[in-house]
Amino acid sequence: MEKVLIIDDSDINLTLLKHLVLKLGGCEPILFDHPLRALEWCRTHVPDLVIVDYMMPDMDGLQFIQAFRALHGRAEIPLLMITANDQKDVRYQALIGGANDFLTKPVDRTEFDARARNMLSLRQGQKFLADRALHLQALVDEQMERIRQQERELIYRLSRAAEFRDPETGAHIQRMAHYSSLIAASLGQDEGQQKLMLQAAPMHDVGKIGIPDYILLKPGRLTPEEFQVMKGHARLGFELLQGSASPVLQAGAEIAHSHHEKFDGSGYPLGLAGEAIPLSGRIVAVADVFDALTSERPYKRAWSLEDARAFLEKGRGNHFDPACVDAFLQAWPQVLEVRNRFQDEEAPLI
């Protein structure tokens, strides 16, 4: 049912126009004898066609058109203005102000029928295009979400490829990624940044793909020469991920390159210090070290939660950004929930 708004201060004219609108079929006439009340109705309702008289008290038809068009979403609604035959100047101003067509007094029924149907047909076209646009946008959103899901899966599998060559587990990826997101939240970052950390943090060690097995899988302590090779995984990960158009891969490149930097400047590969280290790298440094300490591996026993907390607190200001350590500890209940949710034998997709 299409809504036809009629504004005229004459009861006789309202009755006539209502009758003509009902003869169109499929239309509901909405009547107002005062333009200000009609305008108030238009703030919360969207008519399909507006028919407004020119001569009215308090607000004439030209003023009504201007006020109506200024309302959000009302700029394209078809509008007919009723004028006298000798009011050409008014019609010109109305066209400039936003009227689509005119009716002259006395209103001719045949002319009204043709002009009203033309305007309603225009409105139907507008609504069809709007619905079509919404449908197409929904299809685009669906495809984009599918692409984002594929990107997330690819990133996860790429991250797992590095972990398969390392004693770490898939659950480690999940835990440290969620820890990173919790730290970002505690630092006051918005949901978009929290999600970005969750998706990008798993790529922190992707550069280990390029480290020889005899070093990566060595059960004992690395020699200084071997450790130099091992440190190269930060640069390799950055080179692998840099230059992508994907914000997630861009963040992953930054994290891969900077998560082994230390707050006091003694880290690698660039020896950055303090806030010169990207925040994402400072966040992941805390998350990754904590999970590594509290996870059992073939070459070591898991640290207790208390000992791992003490290590982070002791490292505030030298190894770790104090703000990131504090943010992590502020989220301690959520940290424990993540730790319990992702056990080493489980590795669901993020």
C-alpha positions as CSV (number, residue, x, y, z in Angstrom):
1,M,0.0,0.0,0.0
2,E,1.6,3.3,-1.2
3,K,1.2,6.3,1.1
4,V,0.1,9.5,-0.6
5,L,0.5,12.6,1.7
6,I,-2.0,15.4,0.9
7,I,-1.6,18.8,2.5
8,D,-4.3,21.5,2.0
9,D,-6.0,23.9,4.4
10,S,-9.3,23.4,2.6
11,D,-11.5,20.6,3.8
12,I,-13.3,20.5,0.4
13,N,-10.0,20.1,-1.4
14,L,-8.8,17.4,1.0
15,T,-12.0,15.4,0.4
16,L,-11.7,15.7,-3.4
17,L,-8.0,14.8,-3.4
18,K,-8.7,11.8,-1.1
19,H,-11.4,10.6,-3.4
20,L,-9.1,10.9,-6.4
21,V,-6.2,9.1,-4.6
22,L,-8.5,6.2,-3.6
23,K,-9.6,5.8,-7.3
24,L,-5.9,5.1,-8.2
25,G,-6.1,1.8,-6.3
26,G,-3.5,0.5,-3.9
27,C,-3.0,3.9,-2.2
28,E,-3.6,5.1,1.3
29,P,-4.3,8.9,1.5
30,I,-2.7,10.6,4.5
31,L,-4.5,14.0,5.1
32,F,-3.3,17.1,6.8
33,D,-4.9,20.6,6.9
34,H,-1.8,22.2,8.4
35,P,1.7,22.0,6.8
36,L,3.6,22.1,10.1
37,R,1.7,19.0,11.4
38,A,2.4,17.3,8.0
39,L,6.1,18.1,8.3
40,E,6.2,16.6,11.8
41,W,4.6,13.4,10.5
42,C,7.2,13.3,7.7
43,R,10.0,13.2,10.3
44,T,9.0,9.6,11.2
45,H,7.2,8.5,8.1
46,V,8.2,8.2,4.5
47,P,5.4,8.9,1.9
48,D,5.5,7.6,-1.6
49,L,4.0,10.8,-3.1
50,V,3.4,14.3,-1.7
51,I,0.6,16.6,-2.9
52,V,0.8,20.0,-1.4
53,D,-1.1,23.2,-2.0
54,Y,0.7,26.5,-2.4
55,M,-1.5,28.9,-0.4
56,M,-1.6,27.8,3.2
57,P,-1.3,29.5,6.6
58,D,2.0,29.7,8.6
59,M,3.9,27.9,5.9
60,D,3.2,28.1,2.2
61,G,3.9,25.3,-0.3
62,L,7.3,26.5,-1.3
63,Q,8.4,26.6,2.3
64,F,7.0,23.2,2.9
65,I,8.9,21.8,0.0
66,Q,12.2,23.3,1.2
67,A,11.7,21.9,4.7
68,F,10.5,18.5,3.4
69,R,13.5,18.1,1.1
70,A,15.9,19.0,4.0
71,L,14.7,15.9,5.9
72,H,17.0,12.8,5.7
73,G,16.0,10.5,2.9
74,R,13.3,12.7,1.5
75,A,15.2,14.4,-1.3
76,E,13.9,12.0,-4.0
77,I,10.3,11.5,-3.0
78,P,8.0,12.6,-5.8
79,L,6.1,15.8,-5.1
80,L,3.2,17.5,-6.8
81,M,2.3,21.1,-6.1
82,I,-1.1,22.6,-6.6
83,T,-1.1,26.2,-7.9
84,A,-3.4,28.5,-9.8
85,N,-3.1,29.0,-13.5
86,D,-1.6,32.5,-13.2
87,Q,1.1,31.5,-10.7
88,K,4.0,30.9,-13.1
89,D,6.6,32.5,-10.9
90,V,5.5,30.2,-8.1
91,R,5.9,27.2,-10.3
92,Y,9.4,28.2,-11.3
93,Q,10.4,28.7,-7.7
94,A,8.8,25.3,-6.8
95,L,10.8,23.6,-9.6
96,I,14.0,25.1,-8.2
97,G,13.0,24.2,-4.7
98,G,12.3,20.5,-5.5
99,A,8.8,20.0,-6.9
100,N,8.6,17.3,-9.6
101,D,5.3,18.3,-11.2
102,F,2.2,20.5,-10.9
103,L,-1.6,20.5,-10.7
104,T,-3.6,23.5,-11.4
105,K,-6.8,24.6,-9.8
106,P,-9.5,23.5,-10.3
107,V,-7.9,20.0,-10.3
108,D,-8.9,18.0,-13.4
109,R,-9.5,14.4,-12.6
110,T,-8.0,13.0,-15.8
111,E,-4.9,15.2,-15.4
112,F,-4.6,14.2,-11.7
113,D,-4.9,10.5,-12.6
114,A,-2.1,10.7,-15.2
115,R,0.3,12.9,-13.2
116,A,-0.2,11.0,-9.9
117,R,0.3,7.6,-11.7
118,N,3.5,9.0,-13.3
119,M,4.8,10.1,-9.9
120,L,3.9,6.8,-8.3
121,S,5.6,4.9,-11.1
122,L,8.7,7.0,-10.5
123,R,8.6,6.1,-6.8
124,Q,8.2,2.4,-7.6
125,G,11.3,2.7,-9.7
126,Q,13.2,4.4,-6.9
127,K,12.2,1.7,-4.4
128,F,13.1,-1.1,-6.9
129,L,16.5,0.4,-7.4
130,A,17.0,0.9,-3.6
131,D,16.0,-2.7,-3.0
132,R,18.3,-3.9,-5.8
133,A,21.1,-1.9,-4.3
134,L,20.6,-3.4,-0.9
135,H,20.4,-6.9,-2.5
136,L,23.7,-6.3,-4.4
137,Q,25.3,-4.9,-1.2
138,A,24.3,-8.0,0.7
139,L,25.8,-10.2,-2.0
140,V,29.0,-8.1,-2.0
141,D,29.1,-8.3,1.8
142,E,28.6,-12.1,1.6
143,Q,31.4,-12.5,-0.9
144,M,33.7,-10.2,1.1
145,E,33.1,-12.2,4.2
146,R,33.9,-15.4,2.3
147,I,37.1,-13.8,1.1
148,R,38.0,-12.7,4.6
149,Q,37.3,-16.2,5.9
150,Q,39.5,-17.7,3.2
151,E,42.2,-15.2,4.1
152,R,42.0,-16.1,7.8
153,E,42.2,-19.8,7.0
154,L,45.2,-19.2,4.7
155,I,46.9,-17.1,7.4
156,Y,46.3,-19.8,10.0
157,R,47.6,-22.5,7.8
158,L,50.7,-20.4,6.9
159,S,51.3,-19.9,10.6
160,R,50.9,-23.6,11.2
161,A,53.4,-24.4,8.5
162,A,56.1,-22.7,10.5
163,E,54.9,-24.4,13.7
164,F,55.0,-27.9,12.1
165,R,58.8,-27.4,11.9
166,D,59.0,-26.3,15.5
167,P,58.1,-28.0,18.8
168,E,55.3,-25.5,19.3
169,T,51.7,-26.5,18.8
170,G,48.6,-25.2,17.0
171,A,47.1,-24.4,20.4
172,H,50.1,-22.1,21.1
173,I,49.1,-20.0,18.1
174,Q,45.6,-19.7,19.4
175,R,46.6,-18.9,22.9
176,M,49.1,-16.2,22.1
177,A,46.8,-14.7,19.5
178,H,44.0,-14.4,22.0
179,Y,46.4,-13.1,24.7
180,S,47.5,-10.4,22.2
181,S,43.9,-9.4,21.6
182,L,43.3,-9.2,25.3
183,I,46.3,-6.9,25.8
184,A,45.0,-4.7,22.9
185,A,41.6,-4.5,24.6
186,S,43.2,-3.6,28.0
187,L,45.2,-0.9,26.4
188,G,42.0,0.7,25.1
189,Q,42.3,-0.2,21.5
190,D,39.1,-0.4,19.5
191,E,37.5,-3.7,18.4
192,G,38.9,-3.4,14.9
193,Q,42.5,-3.3,16.3
194,Q,41.7,-6.1,18.8
195,K,40.5,-8.3,15.9
196,L,43.5,-7.4,13.8
197,M,45.8,-8.5,16.6
198,L,43.9,-11.8,16.9
199,Q,44.3,-12.5,13.2
200,A,47.8,-11.2,12.6
201,A,49.6,-12.4,15.8
202,P,49.8,-16.1,14.6
203,M,52.2,-15.0,11.9
204,H,54.8,-13.9,14.4
205,D,57.2,-16.9,13.7
206,V,56.3,-17.6,10.1
207,G,59.9,-16.8,9.2
208,K,61.0,-20.0,10.9
209,I,60.1,-21.7,7.6
210,G,63.5,-20.5,6.3
211,I,65.5,-21.7,9.3
212,P,67.5,-25.0,8.8
213,D,66.2,-28.0,10.7
214,Y,69.5,-28.7,12.4
215,I,69.1,-25.3,14.2
216,L,65.4,-25.1,14.5
217,L,65.0,-28.7,15.9
218,K,68.3,-28.7,17.9
219,P,67.4,-30.1,21.4
220,G,70.3,-28.4,23.2
221,R,71.5,-24.9,23.5
222,L,72.4,-23.1,20.3
223,T,75.9,-21.9,19.6
224,P,76.4,-18.1,19.1
225,E,76.7,-18.8,15.4
226,E,73.5,-20.9,15.3
227,F,71.6,-18.3,17.3
228,Q,72.5,-15.6,14.8
229,V,70.9,-17.8,12.1
230,M,67.9,-18.4,14.3
231,K,67.4,-14.6,14.8
232,G,67.1,-14.3,11.1
233,H,63.6,-15.7,11.2
234,A,62.3,-12.2,12.2
235,R,63.7,-10.7,9.0
236,L,62.5,-13.7,6.9
237,G,59.0,-13.4,8.2
238,F,58.9,-9.7,7.5
239,E,60.2,-10.2,3.9
240,L,57.7,-13.0,3.3
241,L,54.7,-10.9,4.4
242,Q,55.6,-7.3,3.5
243,G,54.1,-5.5,0.5
244,S,50.7,-7.1,0.8
245,A,47.5,-5.1,0.2
246,S,45.9,-7.0,3.1
247,P,45.8,-5.1,6.4
248,V,46.2,-8.4,8.2
249,L,49.3,-9.4,6.3
250,Q,50.7,-5.9,6.8
251,A,50.2,-6.2,10.5
252,G,51.7,-9.7,10.4
253,A,54.8,-8.4,8.7
254,E,55.2,-5.8,11.4
255,I,54.7,-8.3,14.2
256,A,57.1,-10.8,12.6
257,H,59.8,-8.1,12.4
258,S,59.4,-6.6,15.8
259,H,58.2,-9.2,18.4
260,H,61.8,-10.0,19.4
261,E,62.7,-6.4,20.0
262,K,63.2,-5.5,23.7
263,F,62.0,-2.4,25.4
264,D,65.5,-1.5,26.6
265,G,66.9,-1.8,23.0
266,S,68.8,-5.1,23.5
267,G,66.5,-7.2,21.2
268,Y,66.7,-8.0,17.5
269,P,66.8,-7.7,14.6
270,L,67.0,-3.8,14.7
271,G,67.8,-3.1,18.3
272,L,64.8,-0.8,18.6
273,A,63.9,0.6,22.1
274,G,60.8,1.9,23.8
275,E,58.0,3.3,21.6
276,A,60.2,3.0,18.5
277,I,59.1,-0.7,18.6
278,P,55.7,-1.0,16.9
279,L,53.0,-1.5,19.5
280,S,51.9,-4.7,17.9
281,G,55.4,-6.1,18.4
282,R,55.4,-5.0,22.0
283,I,52.0,-6.7,22.6
284,V,53.0,-10.0,21.0
285,A,56.3,-10.1,22.9
286,V,54.4,-10.4,26.1
287,A,51.8,-12.8,24.8
288,D,54.3,-15.1,23.1
289,V,56.8,-15.3,26.0
290,F,54.1,-16.0,28.5
291,D,52.7,-18.8,26.5
292,A,56.1,-20.2,25.8
293,L,57.0,-20.2,29.5
294,T,53.8,-21.9,30.6
295,S,53.8,-24.6,27.9
296,E,55.5,-27.9,28.2
297,R,57.9,-28.9,25.4
298,P,60.1,-32.0,24.8
299,Y,63.1,-29.9,25.9
300,K,61.6,-28.2,29.0
301,R,58.9,-28.4,31.7
302,A,56.1,-25.8,31.8
303,W,56.6,-23.0,34.3
304,S,54.0,-22.3,36.9
305,L,51.6,-19.4,36.3
306,E,53.1,-17.7,39.3
307,D,56.6,-18.0,38.0
308,A,55.6,-16.8,34.5
309,R,53.8,-13.8,36.0
310,A,56.9,-13.0,38.1
311,F,59.1,-13.2,34.9
312,L,56.9,-10.7,33.1
313,E,56.8,-8.3,36.1
314,K,60.6,-8.6,36.4
315,G,61.0,-7.8,32.7
316,R,58.9,-4.6,32.9
317,G,61.0,-1.8,31.3
318,N,63.8,-3.9,30.1
319,H,62.5,-6.9,28.1
320,F,58.8,-5.8,27.9
321,D,56.8,-2.6,27.6
322,P,55.5,-2.0,31.1
323,A,52.1,-0.9,29.7
324,C,51.7,-4.2,27.9
325,V,52.6,-6.2,30.9
326,D,50.2,-4.3,33.1
327,A,47.4,-4.7,30.4
328,F,48.0,-8.4,30.3
329,L,47.9,-8.8,34.0
330,Q,44.7,-6.7,34.2
331,A,43.0,-9.2,32.0
332,W,44.2,-12.2,34.1
333,P,40.8,-13.9,34.5
334,Q,40.4,-13.8,30.7
335,V,43.9,-15.0,30.3
336,L,43.1,-18.1,32.4
337,E,39.9,-18.7,30.4
338,V,41.9,-18.6,27.1
339,R,44.5,-21.0,28.6
340,N,41.8,-23.5,29.6
341,R,40.0,-23.2,26.3
342,F,42.9,-23.9,24.0
343,Q,44.8,-27.0,25.1
344,D,47.8,-28.3,23.3
345,E,45.8,-31.2,21.7
346,E,43.3,-28.8,20.2
347,A,43.9,-26.3,17.4
348,P,40.6,-25.0,16.0
349,L,40.6,-22.2,13.4
350,I,40.5,-18.7,14.9
